[in-house]
Amino acid sequence: MSSVRTQTSQSNMASLSSPLRICRGILKEIRAIKGPKYKQSLTYNYVLDQFRKNQITGERYCRAQEEALHASHSYLCLLTSTRQHMALYDMYHGKGQRDTEEMAGIVGLRLPTQPGGKGWEK
């Protein structure tokens, strides 16, 4: 019985810390986009205002807070995915024609060399 209570209290604690984690994640993505002066941006202020407005207190609980949490989680996923997509795009695209050795190095492979040092290798 006590293990069930422990699991339930741990899941409740995880759900209470989830909005904070999402808020920090969104602010981290904003910092990556805006640079060192991210705290002066309108986006930063808007995100903080929305999280403060939808804080759950012990006296009130409504569906709007859950909807706001879901929307913020979706927005965090969008920001993270967009940043990762752009990093992959910059790595694998946009440098024109590349030679075989460079492409093999990008994907983590090496071209074979002929034993003995004779032949076609550099």
Secondary structure, DSSP 8 states (H G I E B T S, - for coil): -HHHHHHHHHHHHHHHHHHHHHHHHHHHHHHHHH-TTGGGSHHHHHHHHHHHHT---SS---HHHHHHHHHHHHHHHHHHHHHHHHHHHHHHSSS----HHHHHHHTT------GGG-SS--
